Amino acid sequence: MYYFIVNPVAGKGRALQKFQQLQQTSSFPKECSIVYMTTGPNDAANFVASLVKDDKIASIKLLVVIGGDGTIHEVLNGLGDAHAPVHYIKSGSGNDFYRGISEMKEDTIPYYTGEFIQGGKKKVFVNCIGFGFDALVAKLANESKVKRLFNVVGLGRMVYVLALIRALFIYTPTPMQLKIDDKTYHFAKTLFVAVNNHPYMGGGMKINPFAVHDKEDLFVIVAHDLPKWKILLLFLTVFFGMHTRFQGVTTFRGKKIDIRTENNILFQTDGEVNETNGAQMYKTGHYVTIHKHVP
């Protein structure tokens, strides 16, 4: 059975349009398909979780996800530890997951997700989890009144650029403690900490250019103790990954990451923004099989 999970509002309607076009093709498996249209937050996660609960995972020939980073984030959280073949059709405004898997040469990819514990709850992150400035950028981008217009004209990335410029004027660097495996680091004026499964976040920002998809390790980048003029210069180069040359940008690699802050700060998980004063991140070795093309 083919299951189609469609977020009709992703990309301001682009996902629904792509699905409707797919339905008109001769390759669409009409006789053995179930289509689920999401109507709000957590719908995709709940639907997939119901498949797991009802023991229908084994019957899935392919789980086709049509939406943005938030949609694939929900689907993989719904799967939990269950295994299923997944095909992703990019239709959001950021599409960082698509960028990440596009750089992998194989047509069929075992994609190892990261996991984090925050507030006693365990969840999966697909692309990146970020603390501080990047979470503020995600929040401002999500709330942007011009987001729809830029998506319509194919300039979704510009929403993040505008949000980034606005965030420069309102974000105050904060102390953070970072523990990577058994070593602890303290940063007095932290701009952001990002923990990645691949290089991209924020609609194509190559925030962690040294990150590669890995079974065991997560990749961490910290921007700290930077004057404001240097912060602006940093983000002028972030789409090309050149910001790692700056003094005040430090990278790490580790199996278990623990972050602590004195006060609650914003953090984003695949673009979904919340608040926290601490979280733990790690790899479990669990993966889903991503098919770049429909088998």
Summary of the structure (lengths in Angstrom):
residues: 295
radius of gyration: 18.9
end to end distance: 12.8
largest distance: 60.3
contacts: 982
relative contact order: 0.17
helix: 32%
strand: 38%
